């Protein structure tokens, strides 16, 4: 019997599905069982790095070839603009090609060889160590990036580069797009000679929980809410054999504007206005908390910068409802002043700026540190003491109350400092580095470059595993586990560990890095 279009996509055939409000509902347990077992049996983990690089490149080319079709479909489902979505397709294809390069370069396997030495105590045998694929990876797609953090997003790209087959749990905010992308991807993999079952899609709440519980799933990647991520994290930890759960959850992304930087208040305010309202404030790196010096004129400059800021339809009705509730609750607090509230269009969210004192923030920091996903930012006014002498304590310039406020911050993806040229921000950097995975200077955190040196992570609640990143080359490390071979016959060694380094990858031999 020939395979249907749905079969090729790794999802249940249409006649086995029902549609409620255009969200696919399938026999979740059966779908997950089939998808995971086929992925586990695909043999993908035994593929070569060169083959995986070729397959990732083929996926990027397929995405580019279907760009117009996919952007139109995504625009229908997500309420994001075609211009934004077109750029995101480019980013996603770039990321696939980037991980093709990571796979080929090979240093990520951390190949390490130690020659035997009987003169040591204890004697050292022949030891060869490297990182190998964990196994089937479950990826939960995000709502706010329907390409870059979805079916072929960074979690999938890095897992495939590592040699791990992937089962994606589609996001209900763009189900038709998810199905079409996986159809295109599986066809591309087949044409390129890869086992197409190395990539599959399941859908629905029950499928998500079944996926985390499945004994053949070895790790989970998740991008979404703190509440949803924590529930799945607990589920992964409660398995008879717990598995790693790499979740990117909620992040407030604090910003500090120093007193000396406030001299350029108009430019900084304009930058903030563009950053926290970008695509309706629906970025995990949105600057949601900004410490500003009292009397600097920052609030007036920000209101002026927001004069023409448009309202934006948010991604889903659920996100819109949560934003309305969260922003209304914060705005109604007695310790808060509403600095700006934009004019709302029908079914769209408008920018909101609220402010409080630094003392008020410290007293109610638990409420203020809860992420409000959407176009809202909180200004915290601190009494600046003026410029500090070089080498003086941070409190001399910023005030002891701000130092106390920085001490109650929770984990965040980013921390940002706006400072004057030559200003000493070493101590301020240390305060933000305590909680942030990336510290930005005189810029804004909403752009996350795809690079070898990138880190997109942070402490709880920004992520569940602050030692890892979901963007950049080392994102691949999440899907790998070490193995060491002791006095192994040459025939059983992976080519990355054989004598003579036939693949020419960077290795450490007897403690010396050999490129």
Secondary structure, 3 states (H helix, E strand, C coil): CCCCHHHHCCCCCHHHCEEECCEEECCHHHHHHHHHHHHHCCCHHHCCHHHHHHHHHHHHHHHHHCHHHHHHHHHHHHCCCHHHHHHHHHHHHHHHHHHHHHHHHCHHHCCEEECCECCCCCCECCEEEEEEECCEEEEECCCCCCCCCCCCCHHHHHHHHHCCCEEEECCHHHHHHHHHHHHHHHHHHHHHCCCHHHEEEECCHHHHHHHHHCCCEEEEEEECCHHHHHHHHHHHHCCCCCCEEEEECCCCCEEEECCCHHHHHHHHHHHHHHHHCHHHHCCCCCCCEEEEECCCCHHHHHHHHCCCCCCECCCCHHHHHHHHHHHHHHHCCCCCEEEEECCCCCCCECCEEEEEEHHHHHHCHHHHCCCCCCCEEEEEEECCCCCCCCCCCHHHHHCHHHHHHHHCCCCEEEEEEECCCCCCCHHHHHHHHCCEEEEEECCCCCCCCCCCCCCCCECCCCECCCCCCCCCHHHHHHHEEEEEEECCCHHHCCHHHCCCCCCCCCEEECCEEEC
